[in-house]
């Protein structure tokens, strides 16, 4: 009797393997960026061995990891948080992206207003 091949399962397995390889690459790049950033910040006199610094640094690096995953079509939990917190609009007159809080946090430390990213986009 002939063996039945589940092509959907085989396709999913191939996608899972590709995602795994992309995640490994993103994780390696995130670590390289973290190492470089840590070195630069230490050179500027920041206390990179401080516990509070480490917590904040971890958050930033997870955001970087999320960005890299997203660019590879891989979900990261930060993506849902970002979608719920941040809005992006395009100003076609100035060719810039405007990034801002959907609801502005009440803490004084948060950026109030619009942040322009990039001078031009294609």
C-alpha positions in Angstrom: 0.0 0.0 0.0 1.3 3.5 -0.9 2.2 5.9 1.8 0.1 9.1 1.9 2.1 12.3 1.9 0.6 15.2 3.8 2.0 18.1 1.7 0.5 20.7 4.0 2.5 19.2 6.9 5.6 19.1 4.9 5.2 22.7 3.8 4.6 23.8 7.4 7.7 21.9 8.5 9.8 23.6 5.9 8.4 27.0 7.0 9.2 26.2 10.6 12.8 25.3 9.7 13.1 28.6 7.8 11.7 30.5 10.7 14.0 28.8 13.1 17.0 29.7 11.0 15.8 33.3 10.6 15.3 33.5 14.4 18.8 32.2 15.0 20.2 34.9 12.7 18.1 37.6 14.3 19.2 36.5 17.7 22.9 36.6 16.7 22.5 40.0 15.2 20.7 41.2 18.3 23.6 40.0 20.5 26.1 41.7 18.2 24.1 45.0 18.4 23.9 44.6 22.2 27.6 44.1 22.6 28.4 47.1 20.4 25.8 49.3 22.1 27.0 48.3 25.6 30.6 49.0 24.6 29.7 52.5 23.2 27.6 53.4 26.2 30.3 52.3 28.6 32.8 54.4 26.7 30.4 57.4 27.2 30.5 56.8 31.0 27.2 55.0 31.5 27.2 52.5 34.3 26.4 49.5 32.2 26.8 47.1 35.2 24.0 48.9 37.1 20.8 46.8 37.7 18.4 49.5 36.6 20.5 50.0 33.5 20.5 46.3 32.7 16.7 46.2 33.0 16.2 49.1 30.6 18.9 47.7 28.3 17.2 44.4 28.1 13.9 46.1 27.1 15.7 48.0 24.3 17.4 44.9 23.0 14.1 42.9 23.0 12.6 45.8 21.0 15.5 45.3 18.5 14.9 41.6 18.4 11.2 42.2 17.8 12.0 44.6 14.9 14.3 42.0 13.3 11.8 39.2 13.8 9.0 41.4 12.3 11.1 42.1 9.2 11.4 38.3 8.8 7.7 37.7 9.2 8.1 36.1 12.7 6.0 37.1 15.6 7.5 38.5 18.8 5.3 39.5 21.8 6.5 43.1 21.6 4.8 43.5 18.2 1.3 43.2 19.8 2.3 45.7 22.5 3.6 48.2 19.9 0.5 47.9 17.7 -1.6 48.7 20.8 0.6 51.7 21.9 2.1 53.4 18.9 0.7 54.9 15.7 2.5 55.7 12.5 1.4 58.1 9.8 3.1 59.2 6.6 3.5 62.9 5.6 3.7 62.8 1.8 4.7 66.5 1.7 7.8 66.0 3.7 8.4 62.3 3.0 8.6 61.5 6.7 7.0 59.0 9.0 5.4 60.4 12.1 5.5 58.0 15.1 3.4 58.9 18.2 1.6 57.4 21.2 -2.0 56.3 20.5 -2.7 57.4 24.1 -0.1 59.5 25.7 1.3 58.1 28.9 0.9 60.4 31.8 4.5 60.0 33.0 6.5 63.1 32.4 9.4 61.1 31.0 7.6 60.0 27.9 8.0 61.9 24.6 5.1 64.2 24.1 4.2 64.8 20.5 5.4 63.6 17.2 8.7 62.1 16.4 9.8 62.3 12.8 11.8 59.4 11.4 13.8 59.7 8.3 14.2 62.5 5.8 12.9 60.5 2.9 11.4 57.2 2.1 10.9 55.2 -1.0 
